[in-house]
Amino acid sequence: MTSLATLATLAAVEVSSGNSVEVRGSSLWRDAWRRLIRNRSAVAGGILVFVLAIIAVAAPLVAPYDPLAPSLEDRLSPPSAAHWLGTDDLGRDILSRIIFGARVSLQVGILAVALALVAGTFLGIVAGYYGGRADNLIMRVMDVMLAFPSVLLAIAIVAIMGPSLGNAMIAIGIVSIPVYARIVRSSTLQVKANEYVEAARALGSSDARVIFRHVLPNCMAPLIVQGTLGVATAILDAAGLSFLGLGAQPPTPEWGAMLSGGRAFLRIAPWVTAFPGIAIVLLVMGFNMFGDGLRDALDPRLKR
């Protein structure tokens, strides 16, 4: 009875001082934002991602040519005033295809991470909050998935479902689920041991209320960081699957598929593969730089 009363008192104190808790939370995020904008590499990465995202959204307005329109008289033309980055073996403008390819790559990366984030968060919270058999079952399945190389597992899933950009996105999302599940489970185990969670339970709060009000908000920081870095990994995986012919299918302007189509002309027309490869490097580097800076900004051990 004494411990129950103590927990109830703690909960009452938490409710009565809700404004101060909110102020401390907002201050934490403000401090993280200040540390982030002072990180030059993170700012550079964020600007790079932002610019490429704007170009992808405005692709129909920015691209000088139709990315799917062939021009056999201009096939394998080197970079010039008419075609800044040259043309491919069908005479299609490479710059236009790279601009539209940015839209495809960002879409695949974001949607694949969203799928993995939602599924991994659900499984991680269930495993960490309830424990017992649910925890053992979920984590053993995650361990089995982690035992396979992610690219090979994605190739197997796409081979079963059939080669397409949508199936590649689903496969990349599935193989990324264990990473988010383990992160959320670890955070859940730490949060649920806190006294305010025990106080909420003692006051009769439902599991759903405890999870969405106390547990999930405290898992957001590592999830945001991992999600940002995960987009870069998903873009690389999607490009790899498309390069192998398991992702985007012709004539879709996808960077990995452009690399695959231009490898036969590497000696006589290196620009066909060089520029899509540079685009992949820039976008992935931008997400990695921003994600690294975000991780440092949200690390409480770096707070001064």
C-alpha positions in Angstrom: 0.0 0.0 0.0 2.8 2.4 0.8 4.5 1.8 -2.6 1.2 2.3 -4.3 0.6 5.6 -2.5 4.1 6.7 -3.4 3.5 5.9 -7.0 0.2 7.8 -7.0 1.9 10.8 -5.4 4.6 10.8 -8.1 2.0 10.7 -10.8 0.1 13.6 -9.2 3.3 15.6 -9.0 4.0 14.8 -12.7 0.5 15.9 -13.7 0.6 19.0 -11.6 4.0 20.0 -13.0 3.1 19.2 -16.6 4.0 22.7 -17.8 7.5 22.4 -16.4 8.0 19.0 -17.9 6.8 20.4 -21.3 9.2 23.3 -20.9 12.2 21.0 -20.2 11.2 18.8 -23.2 11.0 21.8 -25.5 14.3 23.1 -24.2 15.9 19.8 -25.0 14.8 20.0 -28.6 15.8 23.7 -28.8 19.3 22.8 -27.5 19.5 19.9 -30.1 18.5 22.4 -32.8 21.2 24.8 -31.8 23.9 22.1 -31.8 22.7 20.9 -35.2 22.9 24.3 -36.9 26.4 24.8 -35.5 27.5 21.5 -37.1 28.8 22.6 -40.5 28.8 19.2 -42.1 25.2 18.5 -40.9 24.1 21.8 -42.3 25.8 21.1 -45.6 24.3 17.7 -45.8 20.8 19.1 -45.0 21.2 21.8 -47.7 22.3 19.2 -50.2 19.3 16.9 -49.5 16.9 19.9 -49.5 18.2 21.1 -52.9 17.9 17.6 -54.4 14.4 17.2 -53.0 13.3 20.5 -54.4 14.7 19.5 -57.8 12.9 16.1 -57.6 9.6 17.8 -56.7 9.9 20.3 -59.5 11.3 17.8 -62.0 8.8 18.5 -64.8 9.7 22.2 -64.6 13.4 21.8 -64.2 14.2 19.0 -66.7 15.1 20.4 -70.1 13.9 17.3 -72.0 11.5 14.4 -71.7 13.4 11.7 -69.9 11.7 8.9 -71.9 11.9 10.5 -75.3 14.6 8.8 -77.5 16.6 10.6 -80.2 18.6 8.1 -82.2 20.5 10.9 -84.1 21.8 12.1 -80.7 22.7 8.8 -79.2 25.8 8.7 -77.0 26.5 12.4 -77.5 29.1 13.8 -75.1 28.3 16.7 -72.8 27.5 19.8 -74.8 25.5 23.0 -74.7 22.5 21.1 -76.0 22.9 18.2 -73.5 24.8 19.3 -70.5 25.5 15.8 -69.3 25.3 14.0 -72.7 22.9 11.4 -73.9 22.6 7.6 -73.5 22.5 4.9 -76.1 19.0 5.8 -77.1 19.7 9.5 -77.3 17.8 10.4 -74.1 19.1 13.4 -72.2 21.0 12.2 -69.1 20.4 15.3 -67.1 16.7 15.0 -67.5 16.8 11.3 -66.5 18.9 12.1 -63.4 16.5 14.8 -62.3 13.5 12.5 -62.6 15.6 9.7 -61.1 16.0 11.8 -58.0 12.2 11.7 -57.5 12.3 7.9 -57.9 15.2 7.4 -55.5 13.8 9.7 -52.8 10.4 8.1 -53.1 11.8 4.6 -52.7 14.1 5.5 -49.8 11.4 7.4 -47.8 8.6 4.8 -48.3 10.9 1.9 -47.6 12.1 3.5 -44.3 8.5 4.4 -43.4 7.4 0.8 -43.8 10.4 -0.4 -41.7 9.8 2.3 -39.1 6.1 1.6 -38.6 6.5 -2.2 -38.4 9.8 -2.1 -36.4 8.3 0.3 -33.9 5.2 -1.8 -33.4 7.2 -5.0 -32.9 9.8 -3.4 -30.7 7.3 -1.8 -28.4 5.3 -5.1 -28.1 8.5 -7.0 -27.3 9.9 -4.5 -24.9 6.7 -3.5 -23.0 5.1 -6.9 -22.6 8.2 -9.1 -22.6 7.8 -12.9 -22.0 6.9 -15.1 -24.9 6.1 -12.2 -27.1 9.5 -10.8 -26.6 11.2 -14.1 -27.2 9.2 -14.9 -30.4 9.7 -11.4 -32.0 13.3 -11.1 -31.2 14.2 -14.6 -32.4 12.5 -13.8 -35.7 14.5 -10.6 -35.9 17.7 -12.5 -35.1 17.0 -14.9 -38.0 16.4 -11.9 -40.4 19.6 -10.3 -39.2 21.6 -13.5 -39.8 21.1 -13.0 -43.6 22.9 -10.3 -45.4 20.4 -7.6 -46.1 21.0 -7.4 -49.8 20.8 -11.1 -50.3 17.5 -11.2 -48.3 16.1 -8.4 -50.4 17.1 -10.2 -53.6 15.3 -13.3 -52.4 12.2 -11.4 -51.5 12.1 -9.6 -54.9 12.8 -12.9 -56.7 9.7 -14.4 -55.0 7.4 -11.3 -55.5 8.7 -10.5 -59.0 11.1 -7.7 -60.2 9.6 -4.2 -60.0 10.3 -0.9 -58.3 7.4 -1.4 -55.8 8.5 -4.9 -54.8 12.0 -3.7 -54.4 10.8 -1.0 -52.1 8.8 -3.5 -50.0 11.8 -5.8 -49.9 14.1 -3.1 -48.6 11.5 -2.1 -46.0 11.2 -5.7 -44.8 14.9 -6.3 -44.4 15.2 -3.0 -42.4 12.6 -3.9 -39.8 14.9 -5.7 -37.4 17.1 -2.6 -36.9 14.2 -0.4 -35.8 12.6 -3.2 -33.8 15.8 -3.6 -31.7 16.2 0.1 -31.2 12.7 0.5 -30.0 12.8 -2.5 -27.8 16.0 -1.2 -26.1 14.5 2.2 -25.5 11.2 0.7 -24.3 13.0 -1.5 -21.7 14.7 1.6 -20.3 11.6 3.8 -20.3 9.2 1.3 -18.7 11.5 1.0 -15.7 11.1 4.6 -14.8 9.0 5.6 -11.9 6.5 7.8 -13.8 5.6 4.8 -15.9 4.9 2.7 -12.8 2.9 5.7 -11.4 0.8 5.8 -14.5 0.1 2.1 -14.2 -0.8 2.5 -10.5 -3.4 5.2 -11.4 -5.1 2.8 -13.8 -3.8 4.0 -17.1 -4.3 1.6 -20.0 -1.4 0.0 -21.8 -2.2 2.0 -24.9 -2.1 5.3 -22.9 1.2 4.4 -21.3 2.7 3.4 -24.6 1.6 6.4 -26.6 2.0 9.0 -23.9 5.2 7.9 -22.1 7.0 5.2 -24.0 6.8 6.1 -27.6 7.7 9.8 -27.2 10.9 8.8 -25.4 11.9 6.5 -28.4 11.6 9.2 -31.0 15.1 10.6 -30.9 17.0 7.4 -31.8 14.3 6.6 -34.4 14.6 9.9 -36.1 18.4 9.5 -36.4 18.2 5.9 -37.6 15.4 6.8 -40.1 17.6 9.6 -41.6 20.6 7.3 -42.0 18.3 4.5 -43.1 17.1 6.6 -46.1 20.6 6.6 -47.5 21.0 2.9 -47.0 17.6 2.3 -48.7 18.6 4.4 -51.7 21.8 2.4 -52.1 19.9 -0.9 -51.8 17.3 0.3 -54.4 20.1 1.3 -56.8 21.8 -2.1 -56.3 18.6 -4.0 -57.0 17.8 -1.9 -60.1 21.4 -2.5 -61.3 20.8 -6.2 -61.1 17.5 -5.9 -63.0 15.3 -6.6 -59.9 14.2 -3.0 -59.2 13.1 -0.3 -61.6 12.4 -1.7 -65.1 13.1 0.2 -68.4 12.4 2.9 -69.3 12.0 4.2 -65.7 14.7 6.8 -65.1 16.2 5.3 -61.9 19.9 5.8 -61.1 20.8 2.2 -60.5 19.1 1.2 -63.8 21.0 3.9 -65.6 24.2 2.6 -64.2 23.3 -0.9 -65.5 22.3 0.4 -68.9 25.5 2.4 -69.4 28.1 -0.2 -68.3 28.3 -1.6 -71.8 29.4 1.8 -73.1 31.8 2.6 -70.3 34.8 2.8 -72.6 33.3 4.9 -75.4 30.8 6.9 -73.4 31.8 7.0 -69.7 29.4 9.9 -68.9 26.5 7.6 -69.2 27.5 5.9 -66.0 29.6 8.6 -64.3 26.9 11.2 -63.8 24.2 8.8 -62.3 26.9 7.4 -60.0 27.8 11.0 -58.9 24.1 11.7 -58.2 23.9 8.6 -56.0 27.1 9.6 -54.1 25.8 13.2 -53.5 22.4 12.1 -52.2 23.7 9.4 -50.0 26.4 11.6 -48.7 23.9 14.3 -47.9 21.7 12.0 -45.8 24.7 10.5 -44.0 26.2 13.9 -43.1 22.9 15.2 -41.9 22.1 12.0 -40.0 25.5 12.1 -38.3 25.0 15.7 -37.2 21.5 14.9 -36.0 22.8 12.0 -34.0 25.4 14.2 -32.3 22.8 16.9 -31.7 20.3 14.5 -30.0 23.0 12.8 -27.9 22.4 14.1 -24.3 26.0 13.3 -23.4 27.1 16.2 -25.6 24.8 18.7 -23.9 26.7 21.4 -22.1 
